[in-house]
Amino acid sequence: MNEVKGSIERVQTVGKSALAKLSPLLFFLGIIIALVVGLLIGAQVIDITQDHWGYISAILAILGFVIGLATAIGVGTISKRETTHFLVAGSALVITGIGGEFVGEATPIFGDYLYGVGLCMILFFAPAIVIIALRALWDIGKK
């Protein structure tokens, strides 16, 4: 029985260390994808009404989910001390992205670019914000 427990602990340690190494790369990758795709939306190279947009948005949401999950279990790029800062900054990005649609209509030259980048940032950050906020609420509730 002790051998099984030892094996489980080793697998958990290896899994957490792999996620800890992968998490910063996924965070950087998600931001780069969101910026590039957002700019392509602004340039009207990518049409968000087409089928391929579903795949792009799913990739961004999954990356955000993984970042949030990694942070919630304590191996992500965001430490417990940085959680509040991340939640405030991420929420600001999401709110700005929501308002970006109106900016896009009001500013003909670069408004479409702001809208595209804001939309992609919402897709990337929203899942991470929700998971990290739930973890923060859980920690508050345990006290």
N, C-alpha and C positions, 0 to 999 in steps of 0.2 A: 504494500500500500504506500509506503514511503517513497518507493521508486516512482510510482505514478505521480505523486505530488511533486516530486523533484523534477520530473519530466515536464509537468504542466507549468511549473515556475520558470523553467528554462525557456519554454516556448513563449510564455508571456514576456519574458525579458527580451528575447530576440525580436519579437514582434514590436514591442514598444521602442526598442532602439532603432529598428528599421524605420518606423514611422517618424521617430524624432529626427532622423537624418533626411527623410523624404519631405517632411513638412515645410521647411524653408524653401525648398525647390518648388513645391507645388504652389506655395503662396506667391512666389515671384512669377511663376508660369501663369497663374491665374490673372495677375495684374497685367502682365504683358499681353495675354490673349484679350482681356477686356479692353485695353487701350487700342490695340490694333484693330480688333473687330469693330469697336465703337467708331474709330476714325473711318473705317471702310463703310460703315452704315452712313456716316455723315457725308461721305463722298458718293453715296448712292451706288456703291459697288455691290453691297450686300442688301438684298431686299428682305425685310423682316416678315413679309407675308408669304415667303416661299418655304418649302419643306425643309431645306437645309438649315434654316434658322433654328428649327427645333433641336437639331443635333448640337449646334453651337451653344444654344442656351442651356441645354442639358449638361454639356461639358463644364460650362462655367458654374452651374449650380452644384454639380457633383464635386468640383474642386473646392468650392466654398463649404460644402458639407464636410468634406474630409478635413479641411483646415479647422473648422469648428469642433469636430469630433476629436481631433488630435489635441487641441487646446483643452477641451473638456476633460480628457483623461490625463492631462498633465505633461504631454510630450510635444506640444505644438510650439509654434514660434512666439506665441503670446504667453507671457508668464502671468501668474495670479496677480502680481503687482500692476501689470499693464492692462488687465482686463477692463477696468473702468475707462481708461483712455481709448482702448480699442472700441468699446461699445459706443462711446460718445462720438468718436471720429467716424466710425462705420455708419452710425445712425445719421450723422450729418451728410455723409456721401449718399446714402439712400434717399434722404429727404431732398437733397440737391438734385439727384437723378430724377426724382418724381417731378420736380419743378422744371426740369430740363425740357420737357415737351413744350411748355409755354414759352420758354426762351427760344426754342427752335422756331416757333412760329413768329415770334417778335423780332428776331435777329436773323435776317436772311443770309448774311455772309458766313458766319461761323456757328450759328445756332443749331444747325443740323449735326455738326460735329459734337457739340456739347450734349445734345440729345442722345446721340449714339453712344458716346462714352458713358454718360450717366446711366443709360439703360443697361449696359454691360456691367457696370460697377454694381448696380442693384442686383443683378443676377448672380454675381460672384460673392458679394458681401452679405446679402440678406440671410442665406442659410447659416453662415458662420456666426452672424450676429444673434440669430435666434438660438442656436445651440449654446453659445457662450453665455447669453443672457439667462437661459434656463439653468445652466450650471451655477451662475452667480446667485440666482434666486434659491437654488438648492442649498448652496453654502450658507446663505443668510438664514434659511429656514432651519438648518441643523443647529444653529447657535442657540 
